[in-house]
Amino acid sequence: MKDDLNKGIQFHRKGELDKAEKIYLGLLKINKKDSSVLQLIGTIYLQKNNYLLAEKYFLESLVIQPDNPGALNNLGILKKKMNDIDKSLEYFEKNIKKNNFLNSWVNKSNILIENNKNEEGLKFSEKALKLYPSDIKLKNNFAIFLFKCGFQKEALKIYGEFDDKNFHFNESYINYSNLLIEINNFTKALEIINKLLLQNNNNLEALRQRSLIYKLKNDFKKSEQDLLNAIKIDNLNILSNQSIVKFYIDIKKFKEAIKYCDLMIREDKDTYFFLTKKILCRINIGSWIGLEDDLKIFNKKLTYNQTSINPLSLKYINDDPMFQKNFTENYWFEKPKNNYLSLISNEHSKKINNTKIKIGYFSGDFKRHAVFHLIQDLFLNHDRSDFEIYAYSTIYKNCPERDKIVKNSDKFFDIDKLSDEEIIKLVKSHYLDIAIDLSGYTAHNKSHLFEYNIAQIKINYLGFPGTMGTNKYDYILADKNIIPSQHLEYYSEKVIYMPEIYQPFTPVDFEMNSGRSEFNLPDKKFIMGCFSRIEKILPNVFNIWMNILKKYDDVYLALCIDNEIVKKNIEEYCLKTGSDYSKIIFLKPLEHLKNLKRISTFDLYLDTYPYNGHTGISDSLFQSCVPTISYTGNSFASRVSFSLLNSLQLDKLVAYNERDYFDKIVYFYKNRDELSSIRDYLIKFKNKNINRMEKFTIDFEKILKSTLSKHKQINLD
């Protein structure tokens, strides 16, 4: 019997689970009460992911030997795999108490890391290391807890010891490189991960990690190659396929991403994740054939705790504001938090009274971008006798737009190369009264820093159309048409209102006399235009436009699309649906002023849904003075054009559903005189409001002063 047991254990160690299982089951027939064999067969089933059988044998083992260390530890592992963390910890703690079992010490510390219980983990690791001072797994976890609790030098010292004494193992290499990434030491992080790959160049986790480092260093070619090598080693590995799909989406190679999505969907591996990514890729390249069916599947399975989509992407395909709030709150909650950053000295506790109100604007869009075009003259018009303006750029781009923000700020900082700790220390040294996040969940954001106390009040404004999903932001700035009183429950922040519209755009003064020939546009045709990005144009809205083109011979559609892949996809969709592709005018992007002049030659401008044009609609209405049909919904993103039209008292241009949208377009096509009157009205409105940013800035500053004053009063009370 002993020989059979040894033989079974040998098979087990070599990974020949079926052979080991057969021997163990044979031994149980001889002795049903052998606790060790029961534990071993339970381990086999745990490795085979047969959790019910695994738990059955572990519990039977404990009936015979209540303190069996292997059974207790493996039950902890089993419960962790089943996501029963409390029960998992219970088994590990019992094993530590009864047997001082090393693996349970390690396993519990792993759970504390995964759940960001860093202070508890630090104390736990110190206790564990007194008993097992030379265990490298405990030391590795201890280094992580040290780093996350703010003891950066001490954490790096442990890994320095690992370097000197050759203590490193797979997890320590990965974790060490992660800490180096956190402090922006990409060169050292690359050196560490290369050491791991020298040991095994087929290490998938190391290849994915090196790909990330190369991506952070903007070496996209090498980043891509590492992911391709990982896929070559195991083409169905879920994490590797997720990584390459995310990578291709980030660098806008959507067709490449779709290939890997299709592979994993065919193999039924993490299908919802890859379906979601495929949908996002398809809307970014106008690949609409069959998209509505995919969207139905997506929406049927969508829950607020999905991790395969972010809050910004959700807005392109969803208009349920309560769902968006729940989804975004969960998204914020699940974001990794660095508890140490909250411990960095809070200078506001010193009750420093600034002589001026200090406003800090955080943005990744101080460049040629819609947010810049809106916000630029707010910086110009701020009253410097009352306000001191700080600008924090989260992505560096040398350009005239950046220069304008630099010129009109009291202090300007490029923070994209700084670690989170360095940024928070810098910002706190400025004693901001108000921090305004102009990015939210859009590209290049640093919104996670608003988790911490970087200013007396923190405001979500302009860049992201919706709630940030956390009360770490004190306020969201909007207007009463975008967030009516009955919609307040859809926002985690308190809502503060601008007296008119929330957008701070400046009307650009130019002559409204451009001819279509200047832009190679057809004369004597009715041109409907939409310059929204392709991802905002969904097939149901596009179908409405094409039905109107089909109905009227002289109607043409102008789109600002220069991407040949997108144009080809639209052509294929038109062929499939019987739409007239030849009546679509594809235009190239132009410099902002020329683009405004070109739009001014259109007869009618069209909105998108559920993500409206935002800056694009203010351009069409207040800059180019073109009558614009809104398609209005319930969420922030789908109510912006409604707000702009209401401020103009042009609610007759607002549509609330597909039928209404179609009918309004047709009505104004037929009623050209009324359309012309609206254009004249818009021109007069623009001429009267050329200096509107002066009043807007005064209103904006009054609101900030009032809000800050109320905040201070509440704190005093």
N, C-alpha and C positions, 0 to 999 in steps of 0.2 A: 504493500500500500504506500509506503514511504517513497519507493522508487517511482511509482505512478505519479505521486504528488510532485516530486522533483521534475519528472518529465513534463507534466502539465505546466509547471511554472516556467520551464525553459521555453515551451511553445508560446506561453503568454508573453514572456519578455521579448521574444522575436516577432511578436505581433501576429502570430498564427492563432487567432482567437477561436476559430471554429474547432481546431484540434485540441486546444486547451479546454474549451467548453465541454467537449465530449469526455475528456478524462475526468474533469471535475464532477460532472453529472454522474459518471460511473462510480466515483468515490462516495458521492452522497447516497447512492443506493446501498452501499455497504454500511455507511454510518451517517444517518440523517441529522445527527446532532454535533457534527464537527464544525465548530464556529469558524475556524480558519478557512475551511473549504467553502462554507456558505458565503463568507466575505469575499473570497476569490471569484466565485461564480457571479456574485453581485457586481463585482468590478468589471467582469467580462460584459455583462449586460449594460452597465454604465457606459463602457467604451462603445458599445453598439447602439447607444442612444435609446435603449429599451428601458425607459425610466421606471415603469411599473414593476417589471420583473426585478430590476436592480434594487429598488426599494424593498420589495418583498424579501429578498435574500439577505440584505443588510439587516433588516429588522429581525429576521429569524436568527441571525448571528448574534445580535444583541440580547435576545431572549436567553440564549445559552451563556453568553459572556458579555454582560452589560457594559463592561469597560473596554471592549475590543477597540483598540485605537484605529485600526484600518477601517473598520465598519463605520465608526463615528466620523472620521475624516471624510470618507467617501460619501456618506450621507450629506455632509455639509456641501461637498462638491455637487452632488445630485440636486439638492435643493436650490443651489445657486443657478444651475443650468435650467431649472424649472422656474427661475425668477422669484423664488420664495426666499428673499434675502434674510428676513428675520429668522426663519427656521434654519437657514444655512448657518448664520452666526451662532445660533443656539447650539448646534452640533459642534462647531469649532470651539466655542467657549467651554463646552462640557469636556471635550477632549483635552483642552489645555489644562483645565482644572484637575481632571482625573489622571491624565497620563503625561502632562507637560510635553505633548506631541509636537515636534518641530514643524511638520507640514501644516498643522492646524494654525500655528502661529503665523506662518507665511500666508496661508490662505485667508485668514481673517484680515491681515494687513492689506492683501490685494483688494478685498472688498471695500475697506476703508478708503483706499486710493480711488477706486472706481466710483465711489459715492461722494467724493470730495470732502470726506470727514478728516481734514488734514490735521487739526489740532489734536483730535482724539488719536489719530494715527501716529502722530509724533510721540505722544506719551506711551502709547502701546508699543511702538518700536523700541523706545528706550528701555522699557521693561523686558522686552523679548531679548534684546542684545545683551542684557546682563546675564541671561541664562545661556545664550548662544552667541558669544561675542565674535566668533569667526565665521558665522554663516553669511555667505555672500548674498543670498536672496533677501535676507532680512536687512542687510546693509544697503542693498540697492533700494529697497522700499523706504528705508530710513532717509536716504538721500533725497528721494522724491518729496517726502513730507517736510524735510528741512527746507527745500527750495520753495515749496508752496506756502510755507509759513514765514518766509522772508529771510531765511538763513542761507543766502545764496552762496557765500564763500564756503560755508561748512559743507554744503551739498557738493560743490565742485571739488572740495578737498577729498571727499570720499571717492569720487570718481578718479581723481588724480592718483589716489592709492591703488585703485583698481588698475590704472594704467601701469604704474610702477611694478606692481606685484603680479601682473598678468592674471588678475582675478575675473576679468570680464567674461560674461556669458551672453547669450542672445538678448535677453530682456534688458540687461544693464547697458549694452551697446545702444539699443533702441531708446531707452529712457534717457541716457546721457545725451544722445544727439537731440532729443526733444527739448531738454533743458537748454542746450546750446542754441537751438532755434529760438527759444523764448527770449534769449538775450541778444538775438541777432548775430550770433557768432557762427555764420553759415560755413565759413572755411573750416573751423574746428569740427563742426557737426559732420561735414563731409568726410573729413579725415577719420573720424571715429567709425562712421558707417562703412567706409571702405575697408577698415580692418576686419569688420564682420564679414564682408563679402569676400575678402581674401581667404577666409576659412571655408566659405561655402558660397560660390557665386550663383547658386540656385536658390538662395534664401529669399523667399517671396516677400516676407515682411521687410527685409533689408532693401530689396530692390524698390519696393513702394516708398520706403522712407527716403532713399537716395533720390528718387524721382521728385519727391516733395521738396527736398533741399535744392535740387537743380531748378525747380519751378520758382522757388523763392529768390534764387539768384538770376532769374529771367533767362536761364539757359533751357529754353523749351525743347530744343532738339534732343539734348541728353535726357531731359525729363521724360520725353515721349519714348525714347529708346529703352529706358529702364522698364517702363510699363509694358512695352511690347515684348521685352524679354521675359517678364513675369507671366504674361499671357501665353507665350510660347512654351514655357515650362508646364503650366497648367491652365489650359484655355477655358476651363469652366470654374476657376476659382472666383468666388463671389466678390471678395474684397478687391482682387486685382481688376476685375471687370468694372466694379463700381468706381475704382480710382481712375481707370482710363476714360470712362464715360464722363466723369466730372472734369477731368483734365481737358478733354476735347471741347466740352461745353465752355469752359473758362477761356479757351483760346479761340472759341467760335468756329471750330471745325465740326459743325453739327452733323454733317453727313457721315463722318467717321464715327461719331458717337452712336449714331443710329445703328450702325452695323453690329456693335457690341450689345446694344439693347435688344436687337432682334435675336441674336444668338442666345442670350440668356432667357428671353421670353419663350423661345422655341423649346429650350431645355427645362422650362418651368422652374427656374431658379430666381428666387426673390423677384417674382414677376411684377409685383406692384411697383417696386422701386424702378425697375427698368422701363415699365410702361410709362410711368410718370416722366422719367427723363426723356423718353422717346417723344412724348407729347410736347414737352418744352422745346426739344430740338426742332420738331416739325413746325411749330408756330413761329420759330425763329427763321425758318427758310421758306415759309409759305407752302409747305407740303400738306395740302388740305384733303386730298383724296382719301376717304375713309376716316378722317380725323374726328368727325362728329361721333362715329361709333366708338372710337377710343375714348373720347371725352365722356361718353355715357358710362362706360366701364369705370373710368377714373372717378367720376362723381359718385357712382353707386358705392364704391369701396372707400371713398375718402373719409377719414376721421380726423379729428383735430390733433391727434398725437402722431401723425405721420412725420417721418423724418426725411422723406424722399423729395420734398419740395420746401422752398422757403417762403416767407410771408410776401415777398415782392412777386415771385412767380405766381403765387396763388391768385393775385389780383387780376392777372390776365384771363383767368378762366372761371372766376367765382365772384358773385355779387351779394353774398349773404353776410351782412356786417357782424351778426352775432357769432356766426361760425368763424369768421376771420378773427374776431377778438379771442375766442377760445383757442383757436389754432395758434395765434401769435403769442398768447400768454404761455402756452405749453412750450412753444419754440424758445422763448426767452428763458423759461425755467430750465430747459434741458441744456442750454448753452453752458460750456465749462466756465466755472467761476474760480478766480484765484483769491482765496480768502485773505491772503497776505496784503493784497492791494488795498483792502478796506482798513487795514491797520496803519497805513501810512499816515503820518501826523496830519490831523485835520486842523489847518490853521484858522478856520472860521471859529473854532472854539475859543480863540483869543479875542473874539468880538472886535476885530479890526474894522474901523469905520473908514471906508474909502471916501475921499473928497469928491470923486466922481463915481458914477455907476459903471462898473466894469462888465462889459459884455464880451463873451468869448464865442466866436462862431467856428464850428467844426465842420469841415467839408472836404470831400474828395473831388469837388467839381469847380475849383478855382481855375478854370480852363474854358475852352470853347465847348460849352455845355448849356443845356436849357436852364439849369439852376443859376449858373452865372448870369445869363442874360436877364433873368428876373431880379436877382439880388444885387447886382453891381451898384446901382445908384442909391440903394439903402446905405451902403458904406459911404458914398459920396455926401449924402445929406444928413448924416447923423450930427446932432448938435454937440460939438466937442466941449462946450462949456459945461455940459451935464454928463457926457458919456465918454468913456475911454474904450476904444475898440481893439480887441485882440482877435486875430485870425489864425486858425490852426489848420494847415493843409495836410491831408492824410495821403496825398500822392503828389509827387513832384513832377511838374511839367513846365518847362521854360516857355512862356508864351505871353502875348500882350494882355490877355485876360488876367493872368496871374499878376502881372505888373500893376494892373489897375487896382486889384485888391490890396497889394503891398502898399501902393501909394496912398490909399485911403484908409489904411489901418494905422493905429498907433504902434502896434507891435504885430509882427507877422512871423509865424514859425512853421517850418517844414518838420513834421513829426513822423513821417512815414518810415524813417530808418531807426527810430527810437523804440526801445522796449516799452511795454506797458508801464513798468515801474518808473522808467525815466520820464514818460509822458505825464504820469500822474504827479510826480514830484515837481516837474516843470509847471504844470497847470496850477497846482496848489500854491506854488510860490507867487502866483499872480493874484491870489485872493479874489477870484471872480465872484461877482454878485450873481451873474446870469450866464449859464452855458446853454447855447442853442445848437442843437444837432440838425444840420442841414442835409444829412445823408440817410439817416434811419437804416433800413436794410438794403440800400442801394450799393453799387460797387464802391470799393475802396473805403468803406465806412470804418469808423472806430467806435461804433455805438456801444460796444460792450463796456467802454470806459465810463459810460453814464450809470453803470451799476454802482459806482463809487461816488463819494461825496466831493465832487470836483467844483461845486459852486453852491451858492445858497439856494438857487432854484435852477431847475433843468427843464428845458423846453424842446419838444419835438416839433419841427417846423419845415415845411415846404418840400424837402427832397423825397420823403416817403409819404405816400397818400394813405395814411391810416394810423391806427394805434400801434405803439411799440410793444404792447402787451405786458406792461409792467408799471407799477406805481413808482419805480425808481425815477421815471420822468414825472415831474410835478404837473406839467401842463402840455397840452397840444394846442397850437394856435390855428384857428380856422375862422369861418364866418357862419352865420346862422342858416345859410342856404345849403352849405355843405354838411354841417352837423346841426340839424334842427333839434329843438329841445327833446323831442320824442326819441332821438337817436343817441342821447348822452350815455345810455347804458352800454353802448357798443364800444366804449373807449375806456381804457384802463387809466388814462390820465384825466385830470380835470380839464375842461375845455374853456379856453379864453377866446373871445370873439373880437375880430376887427370890426369896426362899425360898417365898413362896406365889404369889398371882396378881400380875400386873404393874400392875393398875389401882389408882389411889389414891383411890377413891371414899369418900365419907362417908355411912353410912346415915342417912337422914332419919327422925327419930322422929315418927310420927303414928299416930292410932288407926285400926285396920283395920276400921272399922265403916261405911264409906260404902256407901250403897245405890245400886243402879243408877238408881233414879228421879231421883237427884240429877244424873245425867248424861244423862237421857233415853234410857237403855238398856233393852232389853226384859228383863223378869223371866222366870224359868222357861224360859230358852233357854240353850243351851250356846254361849258366846261365845269364839271364838278371836280373838286380837288380834295384829296386827303393826304397830308404829309406825315401822318403818324407812322411810327416804326412798324415794320411788318408784323412783329409779335403782338401788336395791338389789334391787328386786322384778323378777325375770325371768319370762317367761311359763311356763317349765317348772315353777317353784315355784308360781306362781299357779294353774296347772292342777291341781296336787295339792290345793290348798286348795279349789278349786271342785268337784272330784270328791267331796270329803268332804261339802261342802254339798249336793251332789246326792244323795249316799247316805243322808244323815240329815236328816229334816225339821226337827229342832229346833236345828240348828247354824247359827250366823251368824258372819260374818267382820267384825271391826272394823279399819278402816284410818284412820290419821290423815292424811287428804288433804282439803284445802280448795280445791284448784285445779280450776276448772270444766272446763278443757281436759283435764286428766288424767282426771277423772270421766267425761267424755264419751267419751274414748278407751277407757276400761275398759268402759263400757257397750257400745260397738261391738264390742269384742273378745268380750264375753260373748255378744252376739247371734250373732256369727260362729261361736263354739265351742259354742253351746247351753248356756251356763252361766247360772245364775239370779242376775242382777244385783241383784234386789230383796233378796237375802239378805246384801248387803254394807252395812255400817253405816259411813258416812263421817263422821268426827269432825273438829272444828276443833281447832287447837293451843290448849293452855291453859298458864298459868303452871306452872312445874315441879312444885311441891308438889301442885297440883290435878290435874295430869296423872298423878302417881304414885298418887294416890287413885283416879282413874278406872281406871287399869290394874289396880289391886288388885281390881276387881270382875269381871275376866275369869276364865274357867275355865282357859284355857290360852293361853300366849303362844308365838308361832311365830318361828323364826329364818329368815334369808335365806341364799342361797348363790349365787356364791362369796364375796360380801362380806357377812359376818355383820353383825348388829346388834352394836355394841360397847358404847357407853354405854347404849344401849337395852336390851341383855340384862342388864347389871348392874342397871339400874333394875327390870326385871321380876323378877329373882331376889332381889336383896338389898334393894331398896326396897319394891316392891309385893308381893313374896312370892308370885308366880304361877309355877306349874310351867311350864317352858319347854323346848320341843323344839329341840335344836340340829341343824343340818345341817353336818357337819364335813368339811373337805377337807385340802389339803396346805400351802397358803400361809398366811402370817401372818394375812391378812384373814379366812380361812375357819376359823381355829382358836381364835379368841378365846372364843366361847361354849363350846367344848369345854373350854377352860382354866377358865372360871368354874364350869361344872358339875362338873368334876373336883375343884375345891377344895371343893365341897360334898358330894363322894362320891355324886353323882347321875348316874353314867355311864349309867344305864338310860334317861336322857332324851336320849342322844346318838344321832344317826343318821348313817350314812356314805354313803348313796346315796338315790336317789329312792324306791325301793321301801321301804327301811328307814324313811325319813321318813314316808311315807304310813302304813305299818303302825303306827308308834309313836303317831302322832296318833290313829288309830282305836282302838288299844289303850287309851289313856288316856281317850278319849271313853267307852268301854264300862266302864272300871274307875274309877268316880267315887270310890269309897271310897279307893282307892290315891292318886288325885289329891288328895283331901282331906288324906290323911296327909302327902303331900309339902308341901302348903301349910302345915300346922301345923309341920312340920319347918323350913321356911324362916322362919316367923315366930319360932320359938324361936332359930334361928341368928342372925337379925337382932338380937333383943333382947340376946343375949349379946355381940354385936359392935358395939354402937352407938358405942363409942369405938375402933373398929378403926384409925382413922387415927393414933392415938398410937403403936401398935405398928408400923404400916406405915412411919411416918416414921422411927422408930428403925432399922428394917431398911434403909430406903432410905439413911439417912445412913451406916450401917455399911458398906454396899456402896460408896458413894462414897468414903469414907475409905480403905477397903482398896484400891480401884482406883487412887486417886490415889497412895497410898503405893507400890504396885507400879510404877506408871509412873515415879515419881521414882527408885526404886531401879534400874530398867532404864536410865534415863538416866545415873545415876551410874556404873553398870557399863560 
